[in-house]
Each structure stands twice: as C-alpha cells, then as structure tokens.
Amino acid sequence: LGIECAAVYSDADDRAAHVSEADYAVRIGPARALDSYLNVNAILEAAKASGADAVHPGYGFLSENSMFARACAISKLNFIGPPVEAIEKMGSKAAARQLMSDGGVPVIPGYHGEDQTDERLFAEAKSIGFPVLIKPVMGGGGKGMYIVYDETDFGEALNASRGVASSAFGDSRVLLEKYIAQSRHVEVQIFGDKHGNHVHLWERDCSVQRRHQKIIEEAPAPDLGDALRSKFGRAAVAAAKQVKYENAGTVEFILDVSDGKREFYFLEMNTRLQVEHPVTE
C-alpha cells in the first residue's frame, strides 16, 4: 500500500522480527510492560518522533483502553480501532448487556443493576434461579467468575468475586447471570466503517477452554446449520450497529444446548483485533 510503518519496542524485544522488518523502530522503554508498552506518553512521543499519523494498538496491552484512544485523538493521531465511546460502553459488562437488550440482541437472564447490596443481589439470584454465575462488571478473561449451585454458598462466592474484581479491575461491582451448564461458546467476527456499514465474517467455535481461557478455535463452527449460523451473524451485526462500531471486533455468544435447546445469548464484545482473527482468515 506504500504506507511506511514505525515499530515500537522495549529492551526485551530489541531483536524481535517486527523491529527489524519495520521502516523505522523506536525504543519506548525497559522490559517491564508498565514502563514501555503500557506507557501512553512514551508511545505518543514515539509516534511524534517518527512522523506517524496513525497508531495501531495491536491486540493486547492498550488495545481496549479508551484513555489511550482518547489520548491519540487529542494528539491528532488516528486510532486504528473503534471509537472511544464504543470501547467505554463495551468495557462494562453491565452497560453492554443493557445496550444489547435495548437493541434487540438476546441476553442471558440476569441482574446488572446499580443496587449492589448483599440483600438485593441475593434476592435477584433467587429470582433468577440457581445455579447462577457471578461476574465482575468490568471483568475479563474469566477472572472473578464464580458458579453458585446452592443459595447457601452465595455469600461466600459473592465476597470472593468482589475481592477479585476490586484487586484486578479496580471496581468491586458484580452482575448475575443464569448459569447455562450445557453450552457452547461461539463468537462472530465483525467489521464496521465510518459510514454506518457493518458486516460479519461468520463465526468461530471456541468451546474448548480451560479455566475460561480458550484453547482451540474452529471456523466454521461445527454442527450449527445454515439457519442458526445466519441468526448468529444477524445478531452480531445488530450488536455492532447498536454501539456504532468501527473497525474490527468480535461479538461473543453462549449457545444453550441443554435438553435439545438451540438458543444463544450475548456474552460480550471485544473492541479490538483478536489473536484468533487468523482463524477466520
């Protein structure tokens, strides 16, 4: 395309392939990520020094950080990713669930309200029906998720989830969902442009997991059938339109297969390019 590329690197990666293959390479700090790849000012200075007019955040570190995206805009740099507002809205599981529900995207029965008292959460859990899943509102990667099969265990699990949420994400709020024991994890690759157009590039099955971490992904997802596959695609595009999404992203769903069911629900949206994207390619 004739576009010159400037790579940034820490001391740990001074001999990495991307450093030697880029047109320019700028050191941004020592090996510790906090002092380099998570150092917003250092990255912005590197962009300025190399004469860059756009920043691609990759698929880790600051890729879903709305503060970084906003800092790029303030520095007159194009952030190659979704709008700040989309990152912020999808970063909160509670806000995302409400937004998707408003847009007609199916969500798992649960509670994501502001009343976080023990009494309210316990009452909502009983209303949903055990087993329930407790999740940190700002969580990710399965951290702080607890399955509660019996109401007598709810208080202990709630405290444990809040503890992880507070230490890992700086926000102790949780949400509750009906736990779907027999399920598959299916995600859909989506793209959006700046003119309101959105498409999906079909789905990936990522049901093979360990401790909520994906191990194997497969595309196309096996044993879906054309009708269900199309429903997944339409729901993913509806989700993208609801948040006015731009660039590459992934909409994750859980498929309930218990007792012969074939119903799916919105889980979350990853507002970045994922490492799993090549599976779709």
Summary of the structure (lengths in Angstrom):
residues: 281
radius of gyration: 20.3
end to end distance: 19.5
largest distance: 63.2
contacts: 865
relative contact order: 0.12
helix: 37%
strand: 28%
